[in-house]
Amino acid sequence: MKEKDFIAELQDLTYLNWTDTKLSPGTPGCFLKAYEENDGVKYYYKLSNYDSYRGVFGHENINELIISRFLTILGVEHLEYQLIHALVLINGKTIETYITKSVNFRKKEERKIAFDVFYDLNKQIDEAPLAFAIRMGWEMYFYQMMAVDYLICNRDRHGANIELLVDSNGSVRPAPIFDHGCSLLFSCYSNLKSIEKFDVMEERAVNNFIGSRSLEYNLQLLPKGKKLFKGNLTESDKETLLEGVKSLLPFQHTEKIWNMLWERWDYFAKICY
């Protein structure tokens, strides 16, 4: 039986040891990560944004759950996240918050390498990252990624947020798509005025390694008339995507999340299908 993706009951995870992962220069806060291994399986835990003054803030982990569900609907291979209501211990202080848990997607004999590093080591002269990915036979993976990033308004698809897995024979494959916290309305921090003003179709500054820095322009790089996803988003999917989340975010916030996914899906379908 598949483990449920949201545990609302408070869990004591104060035994986890959190380490800093800094954000971009000039951005306050950091994302804290923790690891543990049980019965030979490695688990990864991640907090939303954190600093020593505000503690844990933001809702990146809720975004991860919603987008994990969204990618399941579309039939995209991805890292599945579980959202857990938990007590954590950071710098000697116990904090009640929500964290994500995921399972290591690497096979035992595989090692990981960031796509931008692999590209720099193996590209041809003047070969763009997307052209390189197509030459390697990974075009569908990257077409799906670019479409998904538009649909969820992902602002942080830098070269290390795309991983490749290399086995002991030297065979290379793209890892399941992961790390979507800086998407949707992540910058609003549940501020109602910011949420009300948020334009779900607006072009926003993004950190893309593949294609351009415009999510909308990147749709023009996708093959026209080619079905990229096994599934389609329908209005009946709203409850599935937001199950359990409505109690964690303001009503206006969850409505804007749904509006973003629905309106962007409609635009994507018209442009690409």
DRENNU-306926 format. One record per residue (C-alpha): residue number from 1; x, y, z. Coordinates in Angstrom, 2 decimals. Layout:
BEGIN
{n->NUM&px->X&py->Y&pz->Z} $
...
***
This chain:
BEGIN
{n->1&px->0.00&py->0.00&pz->0.00} $
{n->2&px->1.35&py->3.41&pz->-0.98} $
{n->3&px->2.22&py->5.71&pz->1.93} $
{n->4&px->-0.04&py->8.77&pz->2.14} $
{n->5&px->1.60&py->11.99&pz->0.99} $
{n->6&px->0.42&py->14.22&pz->3.86} $
{n->7&px->0.74&py->13.43&pz->7.56} $
{n->8&px->-1.26&py->16.02&pz->9.52} $
{n->9&px->-0.69&py->14.39&pz->12.92} $
{n->10&px->2.23&py->16.02&pz->14.76} $
{n->11&px->5.40&py->13.89&pz->14.56} $
{n->12&px->8.43&py->14.20&pz->16.85} $
{n->13&px->11.44&py->14.54&pz->14.52} $
{n->14&px->13.65&py->16.46&pz->16.92} $
{n->15&px->16.36&py->13.82&pz->16.45} $
{n->16&px->17.13&py->15.03&pz->12.92} $
{n->17&px->20.32&py->17.03&pz->12.39} $
{n->18&px->19.77&py->20.03&pz->10.10} $
{n->19&px->22.41&py->21.60&pz->7.89} $
{n->20&px->22.39&py->24.92&pz->6.01} $
{n->21&px->21.90&py->25.23&pz->2.28} $
{n->22&px->22.23&py->28.91&pz->1.40} $
{n->23&px->19.96&py->30.71&pz->-1.02} $
{n->24&px->21.18&py->32.98&pz->-3.78} $
{n->25&px->23.49&py->35.86&pz->-2.74} $
{n->26&px->21.50&py->38.78&pz->-1.34} $
{n->27&px->18.49&py->36.62&pz->-0.46} $
{n->28&px->17.81&py->36.35&pz->3.27} $
{n->29&px->17.49&py->32.95&pz->4.87} $
{n->30&px->18.44&py->29.45&pz->3.86} $
{n->31&px->16.90&py->26.05&pz->3.31} $
{n->32&px->17.82&py->23.49&pz->5.95} $
{n->33&px->18.20&py->19.82&pz->5.04} $
{n->34&px->18.52&py->16.62&pz->7.04} $
{n->35&px->19.21&py->12.98&pz->6.23} $
{n->36&px->18.67&py->9.57&pz->7.81} $
{n->37&px->19.00&py->5.95&pz->6.72} $
{n->38&px->16.67&py->3.13&pz->7.77} $
{n->39&px->17.05&py->-0.48&pz->6.60} $
{n->40&px->19.44&py->0.58&pz->3.86} $
{n->41&px->17.12&py->3.28&pz->2.48} $
{n->42&px->18.22&py->6.92&pz->2.63} $
{n->43&px->15.60&py->9.57&pz->3.33} $
{n->44&px->15.94&py->13.30&pz->2.76} $
{n->45&px->14.13&py->16.00&pz->4.73} $
{n->46&px->13.78&py->19.66&pz->3.82} $
{n->47&px->12.39&py->22.75&pz->5.54} $
{n->48&px->10.91&py->25.84&pz->3.97} $
{n->49&px->12.92&py->29.04&pz->4.28} $
{n->50&px->14.66&py->29.64&pz->7.60} $
{n->51&px->16.66&py->32.29&pz->9.39} $
{n->52&px->17.67&py->32.69&pz->13.02} $
{n->53&px->15.35&py->35.67&pz->13.55} $
{n->54&px->12.07&py->34.48&pz->11.98} $
{n->55&px->12.60&py->30.77&pz->12.34} $
{n->56&px->10.88&py->28.71&pz->9.61} $
{n->57&px->8.76&py->30.80&pz->7.24} $
{n->58&px->7.29&py->30.51&pz->3.77} $
{n->59&px->5.49&py->27.58&pz->2.19} $
{n->60&px->7.95&py->26.02&pz->-0.24} $
{n->61&px->7.28&py->22.57&pz->1.23} $
{n->62&px->3.54&py->22.90&pz->0.62} $
{n->63&px->4.37&py->23.81&pz->-2.97} $
{n->64&px->6.43&py->20.62&pz->-3.26} $
{n->65&px->3.43&py->18.51&pz->-2.22} $
{n->66&px->1.02&py->20.23&pz->-4.62} $
{n->67&px->3.42&py->20.00&pz->-7.54} $
{n->68&px->4.24&py->16.37&pz->-6.75} $
{n->69&px->0.52&py->15.62&pz->-7.06} $
{n->70&px->0.32&py->17.72&pz->-10.23} $
{n->71&px->3.15&py->15.79&pz->-11.89} $
{n->72&px->1.50&py->12.51&pz->-10.95} $
{n->73&px->-1.65&py->13.66&pz->-12.76} $
{n->74&px->0.40&py->14.57&pz->-15.84} $
{n->75&px->2.31&py->11.27&pz->-15.74} $
{n->76&px->5.76&py->12.86&pz->-15.38} $
{n->77&px->8.49&py->10.91&pz->-13.60} $
{n->78&px->9.37&py->12.95&pz->-10.54} $
{n->79&px->10.65&py->12.82&pz->-7.00} $
{n->80&px->7.60&py->12.25&pz->-4.78} $
{n->81&px->7.41&py->14.40&pz->-1.67} $
{n->82&px->5.59&py->13.66&pz->1.57} $
{n->83&px->4.52&py->16.62&pz->3.72} $
{n->84&px->4.81&py->16.02&pz->7.46} $
{n->85&px->3.56&py->18.09&pz->10.40} $
{n->86&px->6.57&py->17.86&pz->12.71} $
{n->87&px->8.50&py->19.08&pz->15.69} $
{n->88&px->12.12&py->19.84&pz->14.76} $
{n->89&px->15.09&py->21.00&pz->16.79} $
{n->90&px->17.20&py->23.82&pz->15.31} $
{n->91&px->19.95&py->25.57&pz->17.23} $
{n->92&px->18.58&py->24.23&pz->20.49} $
{n->93&px->15.05&py->25.50&pz->19.84} $
{n->94&px->12.04&py->23.23&pz->19.24} $
{n->95&px->9.89&py->24.43&pz->16.32} $
{n->96&px->6.52&py->23.15&pz->15.11} $
{n->97&px->6.40&py->23.31&pz->11.33} $
{n->98&px->5.85&py->21.31&pz->8.12} $
{n->99&px->8.70&py->19.47&pz->6.42} $
{n->100&px->9.03&py->17.37&pz->3.30} $
{n->101&px->10.38&py->13.84&pz->3.16} $
{n->102&px->11.62&py->12.06&pz->0.06} $
{n->103&px->13.41&py->8.82&pz->-0.77} $
{n->104&px->16.80&py->8.66&pz->-2.43} $
{n->105&px->16.16&py->8.04&pz->-6.14} $
{n->106&px->19.66&py->6.78&pz->-6.91} $
{n->107&px->20.33&py->3.09&pz->-7.38} $
{n->108&px->23.07&py->1.61&pz->-5.21} $
{n->109&px->25.75&py->1.70&pz->-7.91} $
{n->110&px->24.87&py->5.16&pz->-9.23} $
{n->111&px->26.49&py->8.49&pz->-8.53} $
{n->112&px->25.00&py->11.87&pz->-9.30} $
{n->113&px->26.39&py->14.77&pz->-11.29} $
{n->114&px->24.84&py->18.17&pz->-11.93} $
{n->115&px->23.69&py->18.67&pz->-15.52} $
{n->116&px->25.63&py->21.93&pz->-15.92} $
{n->117&px->28.88&py->20.19&pz->-14.90} $
{n->118&px->28.28&py->17.25&pz->-17.25} $
{n->119&px->27.39&py->19.66&pz->-20.06} $
{n->120&px->30.58&py->21.67&pz->-19.59} $
{n->121&px->32.66&py->18.48&pz->-19.68} $
{n->122&px->31.02&py->16.97&pz->-22.77} $
{n->123&px->29.55&py->19.73&pz->-24.96} $
{n->124&px->30.69&py->20.51&pz->-28.46} $
{n->125&px->31.98&py->23.96&pz->-29.37} $
{n->126&px->29.17&py->26.56&pz->-29.17} $
{n->127&px->26.60&py->23.83&pz->-28.40} $
{n->128&px->23.67&py->25.19&pz->-26.37} $
{n->129&px->22.45&py->23.19&pz->-23.35} $
{n->130&px->19.16&py->22.21&pz->-25.04} $
{n->131&px->20.93&py->21.13&pz->-28.24} $
{n->132&px->23.32&py->19.08&pz->-26.10} $
{n->133&px->20.40&py->17.41&pz->-24.29} $
{n->134&px->18.77&py->16.54&pz->-27.62} $
{n->135&px->22.03&py->15.07&pz->-28.95} $
{n->136&px->22.23&py->12.90&pz->-25.82} $
{n->137&px->18.72&py->11.56&pz->-26.51} $
{n->138&px->17.05&py->13.30&pz->-23.57} $
{n->139&px->14.78&py->15.62&pz->-25.53} $
{n->140&px->11.46&py->14.35&pz->-24.08} $
{n->141&px->12.76&py->14.70&pz->-20.53} $
{n->142&px->13.79&py->18.31&pz->-21.12} $
{n->143&px->10.69&py->19.19&pz->-23.13} $
{n->144&px->8.59&py->17.96&pz->-20.23} $
{n->145&px->10.72&py->19.88&pz->-17.74} $
{n->146&px->10.42&py->23.14&pz->-19.69} $
{n->147&px->6.66&py->22.72&pz->-20.01} $
{n->148&px->6.31&py->21.90&pz->-16.30} $
{n->149&px->8.41&py->24.89&pz->-15.30} $
{n->150&px->6.10&py->27.15&pz->-17.29} $
{n->151&px->2.97&py->25.58&pz->-15.80} $
{n->152&px->4.13&py->25.98&pz->-12.19} $
{n->153&px->6.08&py->29.23&pz->-12.79} $
{n->154&px->9.30&py->27.71&pz->-11.49} $
{n->155&px->11.89&py->30.44&pz->-10.89} $
{n->156&px->14.84&py->28.25&pz->-9.94} $
{n->157&px->15.83&py->25.66&pz->-12.57} $
{n->158&px->19.56&py->26.32&pz->-12.40} $
{n->159&px->22.04&py->23.75&pz->-13.68} $
{n->160&px->22.39&py->21.93&pz->-10.35} $
{n->161&px->18.61&py->21.55&pz->-10.05} $
{n->162&px->18.88&py->19.13&pz->-12.95} $
{n->163&px->20.74&py->15.95&pz->-12.04} $
{n->164&px->22.15&py->13.09&pz->-14.04} $
{n->165&px->22.80&py->9.61&pz->-12.65} $
{n->166&px->25.88&py->7.68&pz->-13.74} $
{n->167&px->26.18&py->3.94&pz->-13.11} $
{n->168&px->29.29&py->1.80&pz->-12.71} $
{n->169&px->29.36&py->1.12&pz->-16.48} $
{n->170&px->29.34&py->4.81&pz->-17.33} $
{n->171&px->25.72&py->4.84&pz->-18.54} $
{n->172&px->24.02&py->8.18&pz->-17.87} $
{n->173&px->20.34&py->8.92&pz->-17.31} $
{n->174&px->18.43&py->12.00&pz->-16.12} $
{n->175&px->17.19&py->11.83&pz->-12.53} $
{n->176&px->13.47&py->12.23&pz->-11.82} $
{n->177&px->12.45&py->15.90&pz->-11.85} $
{n->178&px->12.78&py->17.43&pz->-8.39} $
{n->179&px->12.98&py->20.65&pz->-6.35} $
{n->180&px->9.97&py->22.85&pz->-7.15} $
{n->181&px->9.66&py->24.85&pz->-3.94} $
{n->182&px->10.37&py->28.22&pz->-5.61} $
{n->183&px->7.26&py->28.01&pz->-7.75} $
{n->184&px->3.58&py->29.01&pz->-7.64} $
{n->185&px->3.15&py->31.92&pz->-5.17} $
{n->186&px->6.25&py->31.18&pz->-3.09} $
{n->187&px->7.23&py->34.86&pz->-2.83} $
{n->188&px->3.93&py->36.00&pz->-1.29} $
{n->189&px->4.48&py->34.35&pz->2.12} $
{n->190&px->0.67&py->34.22&pz->2.61} $
{n->191&px->0.45&py->38.03&pz->2.61} $
{n->192&px->-3.13&py->38.64&pz->1.49} $
{n->193&px->-2.37&py->41.89&pz->-0.33} $
{n->194&px->0.45&py->40.24&pz->-2.26} $
{n->195&px->-1.77&py->37.28&pz->-3.08} $
{n->196&px->-4.60&py->39.47&pz->-4.34} $
{n->197&px->-2.23&py->41.45&pz->-6.59} $
{n->198&px->-0.44&py->38.34&pz->-7.88} $
{n->199&px->-0.96&py->37.90&pz->-11.64} $
{n->200&px->-0.83&py->34.17&pz->-12.35} $
{n->201&px->0.11&py->34.72&pz->-16.02} $
{n->202&px->2.78&py->37.37&pz->-15.50} $
{n->203&px->6.32&py->36.76&pz->-16.72} $
{n->204&px->8.70&py->36.65&pz->-13.77} $
{n->205&px->12.45&py->36.66&pz->-13.32} $
{n->206&px->13.70&py->33.07&pz->-13.46} $
{n->207&px->17.03&py->31.29&pz->-13.18} $
{n->208&px->16.96&py->28.84&pz->-16.09} $
{n->209&px->19.90&py->26.85&pz->-17.38} $
{n->210&px->17.97&py->25.30&pz->-20.28} $
{n->211&px->16.46&py->27.51&pz->-22.98} $
{n->212&px->16.01&py->31.17&pz->-22.09} $
{n->213&px->15.21&py->33.06&pz->-18.90} $
{n->214&px->11.63&py->33.47&pz->-20.12} $
{n->215&px->9.31&py->30.60&pz->-19.23} $
{n->216&px->6.79&py->31.69&pz->-21.84} $
{n->217&px->9.39&py->32.00&pz->-24.59} $
{n->218&px->10.61&py->28.49&pz->-23.77} $
{n->219&px->7.25&py->27.14&pz->-24.89} $
{n->220&px->8.24&py->28.21&pz->-28.40} $
{n->221&px->11.16&py->25.76&pz->-28.20} $
{n->222&px->8.85&py->22.79&pz->-27.68} $
{n->223&px->7.71&py->20.62&pz->-30.62} $
{n->224&px->4.22&py->21.67&pz->-31.76} $
{n->225&px->1.46&py->19.10&pz->-31.84} $
{n->226&px->3.46&py->16.54&pz->-29.85} $
{n->227&px->1.74&py->15.23&pz->-26.73} $
{n->228&px->4.26&py->15.72&pz->-23.94} $
{n->229&px->2.25&py->14.30&pz->-21.06} $
{n->230&px->0.35&py->11.07&pz->-20.55} $
{n->231&px->-2.30&py->12.87&pz->-18.53} $
{n->232&px->-4.18&py->16.16&pz->-18.75} $
{n->233&px->-5.26&py->18.63&pz->-16.09} $
{n->234&px->-9.04&py->18.75&pz->-15.64} $
{n->235&px->-11.26&py->20.82&pz->-13.37} $
{n->236&px->-12.00&py->17.72&pz->-11.31} $
{n->237&px->-8.31&py->17.58&pz->-10.30} $
{n->238&px->-8.61&py->20.67&pz->-8.09} $
{n->239&px->-9.67&py->18.77&pz->-4.98} $
{n->240&px->-6.94&py->16.17&pz->-5.46} $
{n->241&px->-4.24&py->18.84&pz->-5.73} $
{n->242&px->-5.42&py->20.81&pz->-2.70} $
{n->243&px->-6.51&py->17.98&pz->-0.40} $
{n->244&px->-5.31&py->18.78&pz->3.13} $
{n->245&px->-3.59&py->21.96&pz->1.99} $
{n->246&px->-6.63&py->24.20&pz->2.41} $
{n->247&px->-6.18&py->24.03&pz->6.18} $
{n->248&px->-2.57&py->25.27&pz->5.90} $
{n->249&px->-2.97&py->28.29&pz->3.60} $
{n->250&px->-5.50&py->31.13&pz->3.29} $
{n->251&px->-8.43&py->30.46&pz->0.95} $
{n->252&px->-7.24&py->33.23&pz->-1.40} $
{n->253&px->-3.84&py->31.54&pz->-1.64} $
{n->254&px->-5.12&py->28.09&pz->-2.63} $
{n->255&px->-7.53&py->29.65&pz->-5.12} $
{n->256&px->-4.67&py->31.55&pz->-6.77} $
{n->257&px->-2.60&py->28.36&pz->-6.94} $
{n->258&px->-5.42&py->26.57&pz->-8.72} $
{n->259&px->-6.02&py->29.55&pz->-11.03} $
{n->260&px->-2.33&py->29.59&pz->-11.95} $
{n->261&px->-2.23&py->25.91&pz->-12.85} $
{n->262&px->-5.55&py->25.98&pz->-14.70} $
{n->263&px->-4.93&py->29.18&pz->-16.72} $
{n->264&px->-1.36&py->28.25&pz->-17.58} $
{n->265&px->-2.45&py->24.75&pz->-18.60} $
{n->266&px->-5.07&py->26.27&pz->-20.92} $
{n->267&px->-2.47&py->28.58&pz->-22.50} $
{n->268&px->0.10&py->25.77&pz->-22.81} $
{n->269&px->-2.42&py->23.48&pz->-24.50} $
{n->270&px->-3.37&py->26.16&pz->-27.05} $
{n->271&px->0.25&py->26.95&pz->-27.88} $
{n->272&px->1.73&py->23.44&pz->-27.96} $
{n->273&px->-1.15&py->21.10&pz->-28.74} $
***
